[in-house]
Amino acid sequence: MNCKPINIKDFTPAEGFVMRLQKLIKREVIPYQYEVLCDRAEGAEKSHVVKNFENAAKALRGEDAGDGFYGMVFQDSDAAKWLEAVAYSLALFPDKELEKQADELIALIAEAQDEDGYLNTYFTIKDKEKRWANLLEGHELYCSGHFMEAAAAYYEATGKDTLLNVMKRNAEHIYKRFITEKHEGYPGHPEVELALLKMYRATGEKRYLDLAEHFVDSRGAGGNFYKREAELRDWTVWGNNPDDRYYQQSYAPVREQRDAVGHSVRAVYLYTGMAGLAAQNGDKELFSACRTLWESITQKRMYVTGGIGSTCIGEAFTTDYDLPNDTAYAETCASCGLMFFARAMLENDLNGEYADVMERAFYNTVLAGMSLDGKRFFYVNPLEVIPGISGETATHWHVKPQRPEWFTCACCPPNVARTVSSLGTYAYGTSGDICCCHLFAAGDVDFENGVKLRCSTEFPYGFTVKYEILSGNGRLAVRIPSWSESFSAKINGTAAEYSAENGYAFFGVKSGDVLEIELDDTPKFVYCSSKISENTGCAAVTRGALVYCFEGVDNNGDVLSLSLDVNSKIEQGEFIEEPDVYSLKINGFRTSSTDGLYTTRRPEAVPETLTAIPYYLWGNRGENQMRVWINYR
């Protein structure tokens, strides 16, 4: 049984955790990020994104291109992701001024499009003769993909098709090059594959579906394309190795790939496109390959927080069970991509396993990527931070103990904004007469099968979920999370009858019914495979979807000497920071410090009550130590 996501405008948020986040994105994040794009945000890294489009338009008109191009080769994509986040926000909270601002940027982007449909400020400004000569590093298809996603979203949210028409011309240009003219190649950074599927669904133009299929099927076929490409040019963007086919997910045709390898964001973007294409075409072989890659990630290469990509060297996967805590990369974008992949897998198979991972990634690593005020961001999401080492030593330089305001490579902040703003499309979907509830998000949902419901919940801190059927009859498929070892369900106050399959409970409902579900709110100790060497003798703490961590600010400044009493009961602690957010209190011990570097005397363990907070909240109260995995006794 498959399940396709609802449309953007079919979810209206209600007061609760998700709506607070979405309001924060609208109120703080979107305006702040636009100021960054325009180089007006004090203290933030220079972006030059808007200026690049202005200068590209000048170059196309034969004018002096001002101060030229500045930034990464994929700098254009920051504007695309900002527009996509705006589209989702406008669908939730209409705003004429924000819409006008977006329309003005779209008009500027349209001016930067070449007459043949090509759109990329880096090559338009720097050297038009090098277009399409470096797919490995040039990111032309990556940037096009992000603009296609933005175009489809903006059209769905507002009905305006200016950007959609720009990207239709761009897609036709790409189709002509790679299909009509039969130029060899596929993206160095996957993204256009999943985006073309969105363009196909927005327009019905089958050539976009064919182009997506072409890029997926070409990847890894016919030997080392990137090596052949590199031999035809005498220049490079940043010296990527064309022979490293594992890093580029091109070591074999996609249907033959068995392990999640290489750059983690590129990997899950590719797998999302593969899973989406499998669902669209009913391609069982392709879905089977996706399932193999999914298991490689989630059973052997994923952190307990839903982070993926364990090394800063190439921002990449390494090997099975290699999940270091203090040098973890776990890029925010990678967890966003893991959510994309999970949602695409649900389009093939209604299985709670996919939504479990989607939930874990969202409530932990994705949300940790943004500060509580929406103005600072993590690129890297470690599971251990030690000031004085983290962010300072050569081995830990990438692990920042505090969120920066922006990055030279600024892919993560707009990715968080668009993911949070579109959460309704991850939370709900349809499969025939079945209304699928994957995540618990308060609000009104209009399903395409005619059912309308209202969800009320304070999840992830409240564990009651109420569904009021406002109109229509059908079946409701509600995911019962794997962390909820027990649950109860009532319809109109009476114990509900249901069937269970693949992590979902199925209820027959009709207009006027009220379904109420109580999930298990018990905090738990979590243990990991003994194959993960970093965590030998350690445990983590979870409650529902949330992974908890220990910060020095709550634990006398030092978490390194702490250990857990896993035979004790975890209790709710004090109110902290956000509405309805409480810490957890756990019995444990503090090991006394030795007098020197080493000693033969066994340190004393003194009983102490330890305090844990949700992982996504860490780093909001100044620089201090943090750990997720703690030794236990």
ABEGO torsion letter per residue (X at the ends): XBBBBBBAAABBBBBEAAAAAAAAAAAAAAAAAAAAAAGABBGBBBAGAAAAAAAAAAAAAGBBAEAEBBEBAAAAAAAAAAAAAAAAAAAABBBAAAAAAAAAAAAAAAAABBAAGBBBAAAAAABAAABGABAAAAGAAAAAAAAAAAAAAAAAAAGBAAAAAAAAAAAAAAAAAAAAAGBBEBBABBGAAAAAAAAAAAAGBAAAAAAAAAAAAABGBGEBAAAAAAAABABBAAGBBAABAAAAGAABBAAABABBBEBAAAAAAAAAAAAAAAAAAGBAAAAAAAAAAAAAAAAAABBAAGBBGABABGGBBBBBGBBBAAABAGBAAAAAAAAAAAAAAAAABBBAAAAAAAAAAAABAAAAABBAAGABBBABBBABBBBGABGABAAAAABBABBBABBABAAAAAAAAAAAAAAAAAABBBBEABBBBABBBBEBBBBAAGBBBBBBBAOAABABBBBBBABEBEBBBBBBBAABABBBBBBGGBBBBBBBBGGBBBBBBBBGBBBBBBBBABBBBBBBBAABAAABGBBBBBBEABBBBBBAAABGGBAAABBBBAABBBBBBBBBGBBGBBBBBBBBBBBBBBABABBABBBBBBBBBBBBBBAAABGAAEBBBBBABBBBX
